[in-house]
Amino acid sequence: MVFLDIRPLNEEHTLVIPKKHYATIYDVPDEELAHLYKIVRRVAYAVKKSVNAGGIGITQHDERATGQDVFRVHVHVIPRYEGQKLPRFEGIANSEKLDEVTRKIR
């Protein structure tokens, strides 16, 4: 399902959700997740074109620590424009710390 966000960050901020309820991305079967993101790509292109955006931000949050407050998988498709600022990434990560995190993820 595709619809406009009721608390949009920008004009045409759109949500894409699977018809079947899943609380987090971990719960979505692979085939359905692939299908969901095929739809997200189509919606992203349509939104970009419709508002002449410079680009599109695509986000999806899982669990309370990330700010998820609606516990149903949903993907935000947000048009972005030249000159809009995002928070800056500060500093360069320590390579030993990066190696440690990489080992944990593997």
N, CA and C atoms as an extended XYZ file, in Angstrom:
318
Properties=species:S:1:pos:R:3:atomname:S:1:resname:S:1:resid:I:1 pbc="F F F"
N         0.852       -1.171        0.000 N   MET     1
C         0.000        0.000        0.000 CA  MET     1
C         0.895        1.230        0.000 C   MET     1
N         0.436        2.276       -0.654 N   VAL     2
C         1.208        3.513       -0.779 CA  VAL     2
C         0.289        4.674       -0.447 C   VAL     2
N         0.770        5.560        0.439 N   PHE     3
C        -0.009        6.742        0.779 CA  PHE     3
C         0.914        7.822        1.319 C   PHE     3
N         0.406        9.056        1.344 N   LEU     4
C         1.194       10.184        1.840 CA  LEU     4
C         1.263       10.151        3.363 C   LEU     4
N         2.410       10.558        3.902 N   ASP     5
C         2.608       10.618        5.347 CA  ASP     5
C         1.789       11.775        5.922 C   ASP     5
N         1.138       11.569        7.077 N   ILE     6
C         0.340       12.648        7.675 CA  ILE     6
C         1.216       13.650        8.423 C   ILE     6
N         2.490       13.309        8.650 N   ARG     7
C         3.461       14.240        9.240 CA  ARG     7
C         4.659       14.350        8.295 C   ARG     7
N         4.446       14.937        7.140 N   PRO     8
C         5.496       14.917        6.110 CA  PRO     8
C         6.703       15.785        6.448 C   PRO     8
N         7.876       15.290        6.070 N   LEU     9
C         9.101       16.084        6.186 CA  LEU     9
C         9.239       17.022        4.997 C   LEU     9
N         8.690       16.626        3.867 N   ASN    10
C         8.663       17.425        2.645 CA  ASN    10
C         7.379       17.093        1.899 C   ASN    10
N         7.013       17.989        0.978 N   GLU    11
C         5.874       17.713        0.116 CA  GLU    11
C         6.086       16.369       -0.576 C   GLU    11
N         5.062       15.576       -0.650 N   GLU    12
C         5.079       14.260       -1.297 CA  GLU    12
C         5.817       13.194       -0.491 C   GLU    12
N         6.099       13.429        0.806 N   HIS    13
C         6.669       12.398        1.675 CA  HIS    13
C         5.671       11.240        1.683 C   HIS    13
N         6.098       10.095        1.197 N   THR    14
C         5.211        8.967        0.942 CA  THR    14
C         5.635        7.749        1.760 C   THR    14
N         4.658        6.946        2.159 N   LEU    15
C         4.939        5.702        2.868 CA  LEU    15
C         4.560        4.518        1.980 C   LEU    15
N         5.365        3.481        2.052 N   VAL    16
C         5.080        2.243        1.343 CA  VAL    16
C         5.091        1.134        2.394 C   VAL    16
N         3.986        0.372        2.468 N   ILE    17
C         3.901       -0.706        3.458 CA  ILE    17
C         3.352       -1.971        2.803 C   ILE    17
N         3.799       -3.120        3.287 N   PRO    18
C         3.212       -4.357        2.773 CA  PRO    18
C         1.769       -4.494        3.263 C   PRO    18
N         0.922       -5.161        2.497 N   LYS    19
C        -0.464       -5.357        2.919 CA  LYS    19
C        -0.539       -6.210        4.179 C   LYS    19
N         0.315       -7.208        4.269 N   LYS    20
C         0.337       -8.064        5.454 CA  LYS    20
C         1.130       -7.364        6.560 C   LYS    20
N         0.666       -7.489        7.795 N   HIS    21
C         1.318       -6.821        8.928 CA  HIS    21
C         2.585       -7.553        9.364 C   HIS    21
N         3.677       -6.791        9.471 N   TYR    22
C         4.929       -7.256       10.059 CA  TYR    22
C         5.408       -6.136       10.974 C   TYR    22
N         5.828       -6.472       12.180 N   ALA    23
C         6.271       -5.443       13.123 CA  ALA    23
C         7.630       -4.869       12.738 C   ALA    23
N         8.541       -5.717       12.279 N   THR    24
C         9.882       -5.261       11.921 CA  THR    24
C        10.333       -5.932       10.628 C   THR    24
N        11.400       -5.414       10.072 N   ILE    25
C        11.949       -5.962        8.831 CA  ILE    25
C        12.406       -7.397        9.021 C   ILE    25
N        12.784       -7.765       10.253 N   TYR    26
C        13.245       -9.124       10.539 CA  TYR    26
C        12.144      -10.155       10.313 C   TYR    26
N        10.898       -9.713       10.369 N   ASP    27
C         9.752      -10.605       10.238 CA  ASP    27
C         9.295      -10.816        8.795 C   ASP    27
N         9.750       -9.978        7.874 N   VAL    28
C         9.259      -10.015        6.492 CA  VAL    28
C         9.996      -11.108        5.711 C   VAL    28
N         9.269      -12.044        5.100 N   PRO    29
C         9.928      -13.057        4.265 CA  PRO    29
C        10.709      -12.395        3.119 C   PRO    29
N        11.798      -13.019        2.727 N   ASP    30
C        12.686      -12.454        1.707 CA  ASP    30
C        11.954      -12.050        0.432 C   ASP    30
N        11.060      -12.921       -0.058 N   GLU    31
C        10.371      -12.626       -1.316 CA  GLU    31
C         9.496      -11.380       -1.176 C   GLU    31
N         8.845      -11.246       -0.043 N   GLU    32
C         7.977      -10.079        0.173 CA  GLU    32
C         8.801       -8.813        0.343 C   GLU    32
N         9.961       -8.943        0.983 N   LEU    33
C        10.833       -7.790        1.153 CA  LEU    33
C        11.359       -7.312       -0.199 C   LEU    33
N        11.733       -8.252       -1.051 N   ALA    34
C        12.193       -7.891       -2.394 CA  ALA    34
C        11.077       -7.191       -3.159 C   ALA    34
N         9.869       -7.705       -3.062 N   HIS    35
C         8.726       -7.085       -3.740 CA  HIS    35
C         8.462       -5.681       -3.180 C   HIS    35
N         8.522       -5.549       -1.857 N   LEU    36
C         8.311       -4.241       -1.221 CA  LEU    36
C         9.277       -3.206       -1.784 C   LEU    36
N        10.554       -3.565       -1.885 N   TYR    37
C        11.532       -2.594       -2.361 CA  TYR    37
C        11.458       -2.357       -3.870 C   TYR    37
N        10.889       -3.272       -4.629 N   LYS    38
C        10.604       -2.984       -6.036 CA  LYS    38
C         9.553       -1.880       -6.127 C   LYS    38
N         8.556       -1.949       -5.254 N   ILE    39
C         7.523       -0.909       -5.207 CA  ILE    39
C         8.124        0.400       -4.713 C   ILE    39
N         8.978        0.328       -3.705 N   VAL    40
C         9.641        1.536       -3.184 CA  VAL    40
C        10.399        2.242       -4.305 C   VAL    40
N        11.096        1.484       -5.135 N   ARG    41
C        11.849        2.094       -6.249 CA  ARG    41
C        10.906        2.806       -7.210 C   ARG    41
N         9.794        2.163       -7.547 N   ARG    42
C         8.818        2.799       -8.450 CA  ARG    42
C         8.250        4.074       -7.850 C   ARG    42
N         7.897        4.007       -6.579 N   VAL    43
C         7.334        5.173       -5.889 CA  VAL    43
C         8.380        6.282       -5.813 C   VAL    43
N         9.620        5.931       -5.508 N   ALA    44
C        10.689        6.932       -5.422 CA  ALA    44
C        10.835        7.680       -6.739 C   ALA    44
N        10.827        6.947       -7.834 N   TYR    45
C        10.941        7.592       -9.138 CA  TYR    45
C         9.749        8.514       -9.397 C   TYR    45
N         8.548        8.039       -9.096 N   ALA    46
C         7.343        8.848       -9.332 CA  ALA    46
C         7.341       10.105       -8.468 C   ALA    46
N         7.729        9.978       -7.206 N   VAL    47
C         7.770       11.146       -6.314 CA  VAL    47
C         8.810       12.137       -6.810 C   VAL    47
N        10.005       11.660       -7.125 N   LYS    48
C        11.076       12.545       -7.614 CA  LYS    48
C        10.620       13.337       -8.825 C   LYS    48
N        10.013       12.630       -9.760 N   LYS    49
C         9.556       13.265      -10.990 CA  LYS    49
C         8.417       14.260      -10.723 C   LYS    49
N         7.496       13.891       -9.843 N   SER    50
C         6.304       14.726       -9.621 CA  SER    50
C         6.612       16.062       -8.961 C   SER    50
N         7.673       16.122       -8.146 N   VAL    51
C         7.984       17.379       -7.452 CA  VAL    51
C         9.336       17.944       -7.875 C   VAL    51
N         9.929       17.346       -8.925 N   ASN    52
C        11.215       17.812       -9.447 CA  ASN    52
C        12.274       17.874       -8.340 C   ASN    52
N        12.326       16.819       -7.520 N   ALA    53
C        13.282       16.756       -6.414 CA  ALA    53
C        14.687       16.508       -6.939 C   ALA    53
N        15.668       16.967       -6.174 N   GLY    54
C        17.059       16.720       -6.533 CA  GLY    54
C        17.474       15.289       -6.232 C   GLY    54
N        16.744       14.636       -5.347 N   GLY    55
C        17.035       13.254       -4.964 CA  GLY    55
C        15.943       12.746       -4.041 C   GLY    55
N        16.087       11.515       -3.629 N   ILE    56
C        15.099       10.873       -2.764 CA  ILE    56
C        15.818       10.220       -1.591 C   ILE    56
N        15.284       10.425       -0.387 N   GLY    57
C        15.756        9.707        0.793 CA  GLY    57
C        14.802        8.557        1.064 C   GLY    57
N        15.361        7.400        1.314 N   ILE    58
C        14.548        6.225        1.620 CA  ILE    58
C        14.995        5.716        2.981 C   ILE    58
N        14.046        5.670        3.931 N   THR    59
C        14.381        5.202        5.272 CA  THR    59
C        13.345        4.216        5.777 C   THR    59
N        13.805        3.354        6.659 N   GLN    60
C        12.938        2.375        7.302 CA  GLN    60
C        13.551        2.106        8.669 C   GLN    60
N        12.760        2.232        9.731 N   HIS    61
C        13.263        2.100       11.096 CA  HIS    61
C        12.666        0.875       11.767 C   HIS    61
N        13.469        0.198       12.576 N   ASP    62
C        13.007       -0.959       13.337 CA  ASP    62
C        13.347       -0.790       14.802 C   ASP    62
N        12.352       -0.940       15.618 N   GLU    63
C        12.446       -0.955       17.074 CA  GLU    63
C        12.543        0.461       17.649 C   GLU    63
N        12.182        0.526       18.896 N   ARG    64
C        12.036        1.800       19.601 CA  ARG    64
C        13.324        2.636       19.593 C   ARG    64
N        14.480        2.005       19.715 N   ALA    65
C        15.752        2.734       19.783 CA  ALA    65
C        16.014        3.569       18.533 C   ALA    65
N        15.384        3.222       17.414 N   THR    66
C        15.582        3.966       16.164 CA  THR    66
C        14.528        5.039       15.947 C   THR    66
N        13.590        5.102       16.882 N   GLY    67
C        12.513        6.069       16.735 CA  GLY    67
C        11.251        5.471       16.140 C   GLY    67
N        11.237        4.157       15.923 N   GLN    68
C        10.023        3.531       15.395 CA  GLN    68
C         8.908        3.704       16.421 C   GLN    68
N         7.829        4.343       16.003 N   ASP    69
C         6.690        4.506       16.908 CA  ASP    69
C         5.421        3.882       16.359 C   ASP    69
N         5.472        3.446       15.107 N   VAL    70
C         4.388        2.668       14.516 CA  VAL    70
C         5.000        1.293       14.251 C   VAL    70
N         4.562        0.303       14.998 N   PHE    71
C         5.199       -1.006       14.923 CA  PHE    71
C         4.585       -1.863       13.821 C   PHE    71
N         4.791       -1.373       12.610 N   ARG    72
C         4.423       -2.041       11.374 CA  ARG    72
C         5.465       -1.609       10.354 C   ARG    72
N         6.022       -2.548        9.620 N   VAL    73
C         7.034       -2.201        8.620 CA  VAL    73
C         6.458       -1.177        7.661 C   VAL    73
N         7.199       -0.084        7.497 N   HIS    74
C         6.833        0.935        6.521 CA  HIS    74
C         8.097        1.652        6.077 C   HIS    74
N         8.140        1.997        4.810 N   VAL    75
C         9.310        2.637        4.218 CA  VAL    75
C         8.940        4.065        3.851 C   VAL    75
N         9.764        5.008        4.297 N   HIS    76
C         9.565        6.426        3.984 CA  HIS    76
C        10.287        6.751        2.679 C   HIS    76
N         9.587        7.389        1.776 N   VAL    77
C        10.162        7.879        0.527 CA  VAL    77
C        10.037        9.400        0.596 C   VAL    77
N        11.183       10.072        0.756 N   ILE    78
C        11.177       11.504        1.056 CA  ILE    78
C        11.962       12.273       -0.003 C   ILE    78
N        11.277       13.159       -0.734 N   PRO    79
C        12.007       13.967       -1.718 CA  PRO    79
C        12.948       14.939       -1.012 C   PRO    79
N        14.116       15.143       -1.612 N   ARG    80
C        15.109       16.076       -1.070 CA  ARG    80
C        15.486       17.064       -2.161 C   ARG    80
N        15.915       18.231       -1.736 N   TYR    81
C        16.215       19.310       -2.676 CA  TYR    81
C        17.603       19.868       -2.421 C   TYR    81
N        18.201       20.395       -3.475 N   GLU    82
C        19.517       21.025       -3.353 CA  GLU    82
C        19.478       22.067       -2.245 C   GLU    82
N        20.506       22.072       -1.429 N   GLY    83
C        20.588       23.068       -0.362 CA  GLY    83
C        19.992       22.608        0.959 C   GLY    83
N        19.192       21.551        0.960 N   GLN    84
C        18.675       21.031        2.223 CA  GLN    84
C        19.821       20.387        2.978 C   GLN    84
N        19.880       20.625        4.247 N   LYS    85
C        20.987       20.117        5.055 CA  LYS    85
C        20.580       18.895        5.862 C   LYS    85
N        21.460       17.940        5.914 N   LEU    86
C        21.349       16.800        6.806 CA  LEU    86
C        22.398       16.982        7.894 C   LEU    86
N        22.233       16.316        9.039 N   PRO    87
C        23.295       16.406       10.048 CA  PRO    87
C        24.613       15.924        9.458 C   PRO    87
N        25.682       16.601        9.817 N   ARG    88
C        26.998       16.232        9.305 CA  ARG    88
C        27.575       15.079       10.110 C   ARG    88
N        28.278       14.200        9.423 N   PHE    89
C        29.008       13.149       10.096 CA  PHE    89
C        30.332       13.754       10.539 C   PHE    89
N        30.634       13.640       11.796 N   GLU    90
C        31.834       14.251       12.332 CA  GLU    90
C        32.908       13.211       12.613 C   GLU    90
N        34.136       13.571       12.353 N   GLY    91
C        35.269       12.727       12.708 CA  GLY    91
C        35.422       11.506       11.818 C   GLY    91
N        36.550       10.862       11.999 N   ILE    92
C        36.860        9.641       11.258 CA  ILE    92
C        36.969        8.518       12.278 C   ILE    92
N        36.349        7.401       11.976 N   ALA    93
C        36.340        6.279       12.900 CA  ALA    93
C        37.724        5.673       13.032 C   ALA    93
N        38.018        5.175       14.207 N   ASN    94
C        39.251        4.465       14.496 CA  ASN    94
C        39.233        3.135       13.745 C   ASN    94
N        40.303        2.823       12.982 N   SER    95
C        40.307        1.616       12.154 CA  SER    95
C        40.249        0.346       12.991 C   SER    95
N        40.849        0.350       14.186 N   GLU    96
C        40.774       -0.838       15.040 CA  GLU    96
C        39.340       -1.073       15.501 C   GLU    96
N        38.652        0.010       15.821 N   LYS    97
C        37.257       -0.106       16.240 CA  LYS    97
C        36.411       -0.622       15.072 C   LYS    97
N        36.667       -0.121       13.873 N   LEU    98
C        35.944       -0.593       12.693 CA  LEU    98
C        36.177       -2.092       12.475 C   LEU    98
N        37.420       -2.545       12.641 N   ASP    99
C        37.723       -3.973       12.486 CA  ASP    99
C        36.973       -4.801       13.522 C   ASP    99
N        36.926       -4.301       14.751 N   GLU   100
C        36.227       -5.009       15.828 CA  GLU   100
C        34.732       -5.128       15.520 C   GLU   100
N        34.144       -4.045       15.075 N   VAL   101
C        32.716       -4.054       14.737 CA  VAL   101
C        32.461       -4.984       13.560 C   VAL   101
N        33.343       -4.956       12.564 N   THR   102
C        33.201       -5.846       11.406 CA  THR   102
C        33.205       -7.299       11.840 C   THR   102
N        34.129       -7.683       12.744 N   ARG   103
C        34.159       -9.056       13.238 CA  ARG   103
C        32.873       -9.438       13.932 C   ARG   103
N        32.306       -8.512       14.701 N   LYS   104
C        31.057       -8.785       15.412 CA  LYS   104
C        29.899       -8.990       14.445 C   LYS   104
N        29.864       -8.197       13.389 N   ILE   105
C        28.774       -8.296       12.416 CA  ILE   105
C        28.842       -9.602       11.652 C   ILE   105
N        30.038      -10.030       11.312 N   ARG   106
C        30.213      -11.281       10.551 CA  ARG   106
C        29.705      -12.436       11.363 C   ARG   106
